[in-house]
Amino acid sequence: MVTSACQSGLFDGEAAMAETGRIISCEVCTAKYVRTEVLLPIKDVGICECAYCGSELERWHGRLVPTFRLHAPPLPRHSSAA
């Protein structure tokens, strides 16, 4: 399974999960991610990119940090060649 770089074990046990679990889509390649949030003891600044196309999913600055887990890969693109 492909996971976003934003979902690493970076905060390992230091954070409490704030369940917001919603599904978001990459605006470029349509990959779908489950977005949750982690409440950190200190402020953090960062950016998360799509694991497939590298486009920005979200930027943050603060104690509430988003995490992303792949839910569905991008949809195949259909060519319009006739």
VMD Tcl script that builds the backbone (N, CA, C; Angstrom):
set m [mol new atoms 246]
animate dup $m
set s [atomselect $m all]
$s set {name element resname resid chain x y z} {
  {N N MET 1 A 0.839 -1.184 0.000}
  {CA C MET 1 A 0.000 0.000 0.000}
  {C C MET 1 A 0.880 1.242 0.000}
  {N N VAL 2 A 0.537 2.204 -0.804}
  {CA C VAL 2 A 1.267 3.472 -0.849}
  {C C VAL 2 A 0.698 4.375 0.226}
  {N N THR 3 A 1.576 4.977 1.021}
  {CA C THR 3 A 1.121 5.953 2.006}
  {C C THR 3 A 1.810 7.270 1.731}
  {N N SER 4 A 1.188 8.319 2.128}
  {CA C SER 4 A 1.762 9.639 1.944}
  {C C SER 4 A 2.915 9.826 2.902}
  {N N ALA 5 A 3.872 10.641 2.512}
  {CA C ALA 5 A 5.010 10.942 3.368}
  {C C ALA 5 A 4.559 11.602 4.660}
  {N N CYS 6 A 3.370 12.142 4.676}
  {CA C CYS 6 A 2.862 12.815 5.873}
  {C C CYS 6 A 2.481 11.829 6.948}
  {N N GLN 7 A 2.299 10.573 6.590}
  {CA C GLN 7 A 1.907 9.597 7.585}
  {C C GLN 7 A 3.114 8.751 7.939}
  {N N SER 8 A 4.033 9.335 8.653}
  {CA C SER 8 A 5.181 8.593 9.127}
  {C C SER 8 A 5.024 8.421 10.616}
  {N N GLY 9 A 5.914 7.695 11.259}
  {CA C GLY 9 A 5.854 7.502 12.697}
  {C C GLY 9 A 6.489 8.652 13.443}
  {N N LEU 10 A 6.497 9.808 12.820}
  {CA C LEU 10 A 7.160 10.976 13.369}
  {C C LEU 10 A 6.779 11.323 14.788}
  {N N PHE 11 A 5.498 11.214 15.122}
  {CA C PHE 11 A 5.042 11.700 16.403}
  {C C PHE 11 A 4.825 10.580 17.405}
  {N N ASP 12 A 5.107 9.360 17.005}
  {CA C ASP 12 A 5.114 8.148 17.798}
  {C C ASP 12 A 4.696 8.264 19.261}
  {N N GLY 13 A 3.434 8.195 19.525}
  {CA C GLY 13 A 2.948 8.149 20.890}
  {C C GLY 13 A 2.907 9.491 21.608}
  {N N GLU 14 A 3.438 10.544 21.034}
  {CA C GLU 14 A 3.434 11.848 21.679}
  {C C GLU 14 A 2.122 12.588 21.446}
  {N N ALA 15 A 1.329 12.112 20.511}
  {CA C ALA 15 A 0.142 12.863 20.120}
  {C C ALA 15 A -1.119 12.070 20.384}
  {N N ALA 16 A -2.197 12.781 20.589}
  {CA C ALA 16 A -3.508 12.154 20.738}
  {C C ALA 16 A -4.264 12.346 19.431}
  {N N MET 17 A -4.896 11.294 18.946}
  {CA C MET 17 A -5.641 11.398 17.693}
  {C C MET 17 A -6.932 12.186 17.903}
  {N N ALA 18 A -7.157 13.123 17.043}
  {CA C ALA 18 A -8.422 13.841 17.005}
  {C C ALA 18 A -9.132 13.336 15.762}
  {N N GLU 19 A -10.027 12.390 15.915}
  {CA C GLU 19 A -10.657 11.729 14.775}
  {C C GLU 19 A -11.543 12.684 13.983}
  {N N THR 20 A -11.135 12.960 12.775}
  {CA C THR 20 A -11.970 13.732 11.876}
  {C C THR 20 A -12.170 12.970 10.582}
  {N N GLY 21 A -11.479 11.848 10.414}
  {CA C GLY 21 A -11.474 10.969 9.262}
  {C C GLY 21 A -12.421 11.276 8.121}
  {N N ARG 22 A -11.998 12.088 7.195}
  {CA C ARG 22 A -12.791 12.336 5.993}
  {C C ARG 22 A -11.947 11.991 4.781}
  {N N ILE 23 A -12.607 11.698 3.689}
  {CA C ILE 23 A -11.890 11.329 2.465}
  {C C ILE 23 A -11.726 12.566 1.599}
  {N N ILE 24 A -10.480 12.791 1.175}
  {CA C ILE 24 A -10.189 13.902 0.269}
  {C C ILE 24 A -9.561 13.340 -1.000}
  {N N SER 25 A -9.619 14.096 -2.078}
  {CA C SER 25 A -9.032 13.678 -3.351}
  {C C SER 25 A -7.942 14.642 -3.761}
  {N N CYS 26 A -6.888 14.108 -4.368}
  {CA C CYS 26 A -5.854 14.945 -4.965}
  {C C CYS 26 A -6.503 15.658 -6.148}
  {N N GLU 27 A -6.311 16.962 -6.228}
  {CA C GLU 27 A -6.924 17.736 -7.304}
  {C C GLU 27 A -6.294 17.471 -8.665}
  {N N VAL 28 A -5.077 16.912 -8.674}
  {CA C VAL 28 A -4.383 16.677 -9.935}
  {C C VAL 28 A -4.625 15.265 -10.473}
  {N N CYS 29 A -4.386 14.238 -9.654}
  {CA C CYS 29 A -4.458 12.862 -10.165}
  {C C CYS 29 A -5.657 12.060 -9.662}
  {N N THR 30 A -6.466 12.600 -8.787}
  {CA C THR 30 A -7.676 11.998 -8.216}
  {C C THR 30 A -7.438 10.883 -7.195}
  {N N ALA 31 A -6.199 10.664 -6.753}
  {CA C ALA 31 A -5.968 9.686 -5.687}
  {C C ALA 31 A -6.764 10.131 -4.469}
  {N N LYS 32 A -7.327 9.169 -3.729}
  {CA C LYS 32 A -8.140 9.498 -2.559}
  {C C LYS 32 A -7.386 9.121 -1.283}
  {N N TYR 33 A -7.481 9.997 -0.290}
  {CA C TYR 33 A -6.811 9.803 0.991}
  {C C TYR 33 A -7.800 9.964 2.134}
  {N N VAL 34 A -7.569 9.213 3.214}
  {CA C VAL 34 A -8.306 9.433 4.450}
  {C C VAL 34 A -7.493 10.440 5.242}
  {N N ARG 35 A -8.117 11.556 5.562}
  {CA C ARG 35 A -7.438 12.625 6.293}
  {C C ARG 35 A -7.893 12.601 7.748}
  {N N THR 36 A -6.938 12.503 8.647}
  {CA C THR 36 A -7.210 12.606 10.076}
  {C C THR 36 A -6.297 13.695 10.626}
  {N N GLU 37 A -6.423 13.994 11.878}
  {CA C GLU 37 A -5.594 15.019 12.502}
  {C C GLU 37 A -4.967 14.497 13.777}
  {N N VAL 38 A -3.791 15.012 14.063}
  {CA C VAL 38 A -3.060 14.667 15.274}
  {C C VAL 38 A -2.809 15.965 16.035}
  {N N LEU 39 A -3.069 15.952 17.339}
  {CA C LEU 39 A -2.808 17.121 18.167}
  {C C LEU 39 A -1.440 16.938 18.823}
  {N N LEU 40 A -0.503 17.813 18.492}
  {CA C LEU 40 A 0.860 17.726 18.998}
  {C C LEU 40 A 1.046 18.581 20.247}
  {N N PRO 41 A 2.036 18.244 21.066}
  {CA C PRO 41 A 2.304 19.054 22.250}
  {C C PRO 41 A 2.968 20.395 21.913}
  {N N ILE 42 A 3.562 20.501 20.720}
  {CA C ILE 42 A 4.199 21.747 20.281}
  {C C ILE 42 A 3.764 22.049 18.852}
  {N N LYS 43 A 3.963 23.286 18.419}
  {CA C LYS 43 A 3.595 23.667 17.054}
  {C C LYS 43 A 4.510 23.010 16.034}
  {N N ASP 44 A 3.951 22.752 14.855}
  {CA C ASP 44 A 4.688 22.139 13.751}
  {C C ASP 44 A 4.324 22.888 12.469}
  {N N VAL 45 A 5.242 22.906 11.536}
  {CA C VAL 45 A 5.021 23.512 10.228}
  {C C VAL 45 A 5.349 22.453 9.194}
  {N N GLY 46 A 4.529 22.310 8.179}
  {CA C GLY 46 A 4.835 21.307 7.173}
  {C C GLY 46 A 3.922 21.357 5.971}
  {N N ILE 47 A 4.186 20.429 5.073}
  {CA C ILE 47 A 3.428 20.290 3.834}
  {C C ILE 47 A 3.306 18.802 3.544}
  {N N CYS 48 A 2.194 18.396 2.971}
  {CA C CYS 48 A 2.014 17.007 2.571}
  {C C CYS 48 A 1.761 16.973 1.076}
  {N N GLU 49 A 2.414 16.022 0.405}
  {CA C GLU 49 A 2.279 15.887 -1.047}
  {C C GLU 49 A 1.670 14.542 -1.404}
  {N N CYS 50 A 0.994 14.500 -2.526}
  {CA C CYS 50 A 0.401 13.268 -3.042}
  {C C CYS 50 A 1.509 12.253 -3.325}
  {N N ALA 51 A 1.283 11.021 -2.913}
  {CA C ALA 51 A 2.266 9.955 -3.122}
  {C C ALA 51 A 2.386 9.562 -4.594}
  {N N TYR 52 A 1.396 9.902 -5.418}
  {CA C TYR 52 A 1.421 9.528 -6.831}
  {C C TYR 52 A 1.967 10.622 -7.737}
  {N N CYS 53 A 1.470 11.847 -7.575}
  {CA C CYS 53 A 1.866 12.897 -8.521}
  {C C CYS 53 A 2.708 14.001 -7.889}
  {N N GLY 54 A 2.808 14.016 -6.574}
  {CA C GLY 54 A 3.645 15.005 -5.903}
  {C C GLY 54 A 2.998 16.366 -5.694}
  {N N SER 55 A 1.744 16.518 -6.071}
  {CA C SER 55 A 1.089 17.810 -5.858}
  {C C SER 55 A 0.777 18.002 -4.372}
  {N N GLU 56 A 0.641 19.248 -3.997}
  {CA C GLU 56 A 0.403 19.576 -2.591}
  {C C GLU 56 A -1.017 19.195 -2.172}
  {N N LEU 57 A -1.109 18.444 -1.066}
  {CA C LEU 57 A -2.418 18.124 -0.509}
  {C C LEU 57 A -2.821 19.163 0.534}
  {N N GLU 58 A -1.856 19.539 1.375}
  {CA C GLU 58 A -2.170 20.506 2.427}
  {C C GLU 58 A -0.897 21.037 3.067}
  {N N ARG 59 A -0.961 22.281 3.562}
  {CA C ARG 59 A 0.097 22.897 4.373}
  {C C ARG 59 A -0.487 23.158 5.752}
  {N N TRP 60 A 0.369 23.156 6.765}
  {CA C TRP 60 A -0.111 23.453 8.105}
  {C C TRP 60 A 0.931 24.205 8.909}
  {N N HIS 61 A 0.434 24.841 9.964}
  {CA C HIS 61 A 1.273 25.543 10.922}
  {C C HIS 61 A 0.488 25.573 12.232}
  {N N GLY 62 A 0.932 24.803 13.193}
  {CA C GLY 62 A 0.236 24.780 14.473}
  {C C GLY 62 A 0.340 23.425 15.132}
  {N N ARG 63 A -0.448 23.222 16.156}
  {CA C ARG 63 A -0.417 21.969 16.907}
  {C C ARG 63 A -1.302 20.884 16.291}
  {N N LEU 64 A -2.317 21.276 15.540}
  {CA C LEU 64 A -3.209 20.318 14.903}
  {C C LEU 64 A -2.667 19.999 13.507}
  {N N VAL 65 A -2.134 18.785 13.356}
  {CA C VAL 65 A -1.410 18.391 12.142}
  {C C VAL 65 A -2.191 17.311 11.393}
  {N N PRO 66 A -2.398 17.490 10.085}
  {CA C PRO 66 A -3.117 16.472 9.310}
  {C C PRO 66 A -2.233 15.266 8.994}
  {N N THR 67 A -2.866 14.103 8.902}
  {CA C THR 67 A -2.192 12.894 8.417}
  {C C THR 67 A -3.035 12.344 7.278}
  {N N PHE 68 A -2.395 11.689 6.332}
  {CA C PHE 68 A -3.085 11.170 5.160}
  {C C PHE 68 A -2.716 9.709 4.947}
  {N N ARG 69 A -3.736 8.880 4.723}
  {CA C ARG 69 A -3.532 7.465 4.414}
  {C C ARG 69 A -4.254 7.190 3.099}
  {N N LEU 70 A -3.562 6.537 2.174}
  {CA C LEU 70 A -4.159 6.264 0.868}
  {C C LEU 70 A -5.421 5.429 1.020}
  {N N HIS 71 A -6.479 5.875 0.380}
  {CA C HIS 71 A -7.755 5.164 0.388}
  {C C HIS 71 A -7.993 4.480 -0.965}
  {N N ALA 72 A -7.648 5.171 -2.055}
  {CA C ALA 72 A -7.817 4.618 -3.405}
  {C C ALA 72 A -6.826 5.278 -4.347}
  {N N PRO 73 A -6.191 4.495 -5.225}
  {CA C PRO 73 A -5.240 5.067 -6.183}
  {C C PRO 73 A -5.960 5.953 -7.203}
  {N N PRO 74 A -5.192 6.701 -8.003}
  {CA C PRO 74 A -5.810 7.559 -9.011}
  {C C PRO 74 A -6.629 6.743 -10.006}
  {N N LEU 75 A -7.666 7.370 -10.527}
  {CA C LEU 75 A -8.461 6.732 -11.578}
  {C C LEU 75 A -7.660 6.735 -12.867}
  {N N PRO 76 A -7.785 5.681 -13.666}
  {CA C PRO 76 A -7.081 5.668 -14.946}
  {C C PRO 76 A -7.621 6.767 -15.852}
  {N N ARG 77 A -6.722 7.364 -16.591}
  {CA C ARG 77 A -7.144 8.406 -17.537}
  {C C ARG 77 A -7.526 7.761 -18.861}
  {N N HIS 78 A -8.650 8.188 -19.385}
  {CA C HIS 78 A -9.111 7.666 -20.684}
  {C C HIS 78 A -8.681 8.614 -21.777}
  {N N SER 79 A -8.091 8.064 -22.818}
  {CA C SER 79 A -7.696 8.937 -23.926}
  {C C SER 79 A -8.917 9.196 -24.802}
  {N N SER 80 A -8.935 10.342 -25.411}
  {CA C SER 80 A -10.062 10.697 -26.278}
  {C C SER 80 A -9.722 10.486 -27.755}
  {N N ALA 81 A -8.672 9.708 -28.003}
  {CA C ALA 81 A -8.288 9.443 -29.385}
  {C C ALA 81 A -9.342 8.565 -30.055}
  {N N ALA 82 A -9.703 8.899 -31.255}
  {CA C ALA 82 A -10.742 8.128 -31.955}
  {C C ALA 82 A -10.162 7.365 -33.099}
}
mol reanalyze $m
mol bondsrecalc $m
mol representation Tube
mol addrep $m
